[in-house]
């Protein structure tokens, strides 16, 4: 192919890809257009790959072909075999793979150029390796916490914040040193090692309550690392794509922090999200029931819903764990068939990643026009007959409004406590990620239905339809 034509195709491909990434990101900002945004981004990535494969620096396609086959096989398996409820874990793994790839590209560039590397490329390569290795191990720690391989509570130690700050400053100083003297390979690999260790020590102290922000932050690290790779390789689409990814991750993280009424520094260094020593151990439904709690049966819940004309469903992480999204949709359809208005209230930090509940409900084919965010539906709880909570905890805890000593004080919550009646599906009275008791569970207007959410909701749907109730285990 003519060299000039080849260059033109690459430039056009990168330009089109960049435009599609921007449009895709914009479309993903709304629930009803999110699928279209994903498709636009997919086309953009395809064009970016095509443009990259035409680069004149490629000597042989053999290893690239092997990488495409292996990567496609792994990606296809992950897409087909990992259920939607495990989406946070899958995203954490994807971030880890991305971080590792970026770090390896940085090492390759340094080995390729050695002492002859220019200052701009050295700066980009240094930060690329640092952020890439940090993203790799940090994402693995996040995966471990999400999967339960590592404890979800904060893992802390003396002077942890001081040690982490010293590590970050030392790594940045190392990059600045390498810009002036790229021949010091020991310093370069020390930067790589510092990023690897910091990925572990920065994420371990963060508890489950802050995991949505951690996912955003890791996304930002991966994007910034990719952008640095673009500068090191002279690849414009990587620069643009990485900047979009990094910028959107930071913005989304700030939004998540605002939704929890916490700052980034609180998330990184506050160690919120542990479990209390007094918390009852997870076990059979009904363990540790407070004497003031109103525990009802499926039949009791069905009686309450039979007269309800307005219902708001609040999904939480418990819905994801029990994979109850399809059962919840069936219950909503049964209530609508009985003449009730049904809407879903989605808290920004419900679940383990931003948009977790939206993803699960979309997978269950819940209509987009039934989904409402906190700001647009919160004032409606006071005039709602029944609020149904499926596995949510901290995001509906009134302590956020009343207890100044609470770790979630000031966090905007869904006003379920203002509904005429609240029905809460939960396996036990165990606390949520923040490790505190929930006042909603012992409120006089709240009915607790204990047991597996999927089975309980399915039984309630049968009762609402007038069928024989199969009691949940």
Secondary structure, DSSP 8 states (H G I E B T S, - for coil): --HHHHHHHHHHHHHHHHHHHHHHHHHTTSGGGHHHHHHHHHHHHHHHHHHHHT-TT---SHHHHHHHHHHHHHHHHHHHHS-GGGHHHHHHHHHHHHHHHHHHHHHHHHHHHGGG--HHHHHHHHHHHHHHHHHHHHHHHHHHHHHTSS-SS----TTHHHHHHHHHHHHHHHHHHHHH-TT-HHHHHHHHHHHHHHHHHHHHT--GGGHHHHHHHHHHHHHHHHHHHHHHHT-HHHHHHHHHHHHHHHHHHHHHHHHTT--HHHHHHS------TTS--S-STTTT--TT--B--HHHHHHHHHT-SEEEEEE-HHHHHHT-HHHHHHHHHHHHHTT-EEEEEE-TTSSSSTTHHHHHHHHTT--GGGEEEHHHHGGGGGG-SEEEEES--GGG-THHHH-TTSTTTT-----GGGSSEEEEEESSS---TT----GGGG-TTEEEEES-HHHHHHHHHHHHHT-------
